[in-house]
Amino acid sequence: MVSTAFSDVLESVREVGTSRFSAANVAHVMGLQFQDLAELAKVHRNTLRTHPESPRLQSALRDLMRVLSAAAAVQPDPQRAIFLIKNEPIPAFRHKTLLQLVQEGRTEDAIAYLESISAGFVG
């Protein structure tokens, strides 16, 4: 079940009047610089502003929100869930963070890890 706090976060990152994510809002919520978000999405920094509909950018933003959704099941407080994604080194992944896994294109691994944690397994 998706928490109310996560659904509020999800709505806050939507680009008003569209069905896509706002890169600026995602960067703000996640506490990321535009350059860092662009690197995560593997797009030029200007793409965030000039081509927010870019399929590559939207896919990366969607992956980030998927990981945040999975993290919300482990840590319902959105700020703590974001901290977990950005900062907690995971021994099972050579001490990389979940954000680093997403940047490497390993979103499914990040989500599987979070689902195992929420089920009671320790990674």
C-alpha positions, -999 to 999 in steps of 0.1 A, spaced: 0 0 0 13 34 -9 15 58 20 -3 91 20 30 109 25 44 92 -7 13 100 -27 17 137 -16 53 136 -28 43 120 -61 17 147 -67 43 174 -58 67 162 -85 41 162 -113 43 189 -139 11 208 -136 -13 202 -165 6 172 -178 10 135 -170 48 138 -167 73 145 -140 88 180 -135 126 176 -134 128 208 -113 103 195 -88 120 161 -86 154 178 -81 139 200 -53 122 171 -35 152 148 -37 176 176 -28 196 172 -60 214 198 -82 202 199 -118 237 187 -129 234 156 -107 199 149 -119 210 153 -155 239 129 -149 215 104 -134 193 106 -164 223 107 -188 211 138 -205 225 173 -209 217 196 -180 198 220 -203 174 191 -213 158 194 -178 147 229 -187 144 229 -225 130 193 -232 113 181 -200 93 157 -221 125 138 -232 118 100 -230 152 94 -214 147 121 -188 111 110 -180 122 73 -177 150 83 -152 125 104 -132 101 75 -132 128 51 -120 137 75 -92 101 77 -81 97 39 -82 127 36 -59 112 63 -36 79 44 -36 97 12 -25 117 31 1 85 45 15 75 10 23 106 7 45 107 42 58 73 60 56 88 94 64 96 109 30 126 128 41 141 98 58 133 76 27 151 102 5 181 102 29 181 64 27 182 65 -11 209 91 -13 232 82 15 229 47 29 257 25 16 245 -11 10 270 -38 17 253 -62 -8 260 -37 -36 297 -30 -28 285 -2 -4 269 18 -32 238 38 -25 204 32 -40 208 64 -60 240 51 -74 223 19 -84 196 39 -102 223 59 -120 239 26 -132 205 14 -146 200 -10 -118 166 2 -106 152 -33 -104 180 -44 -81 174 -13 -59 137 -21 -57 143 -58 -50 166 -49 -22 140 -25 -6 113 -51 -10 135 -77 8 141 -52 36 104 -44 40 97 -82 41 122 -85 70 153 -97 53 186 -79 61 209 -71 32 
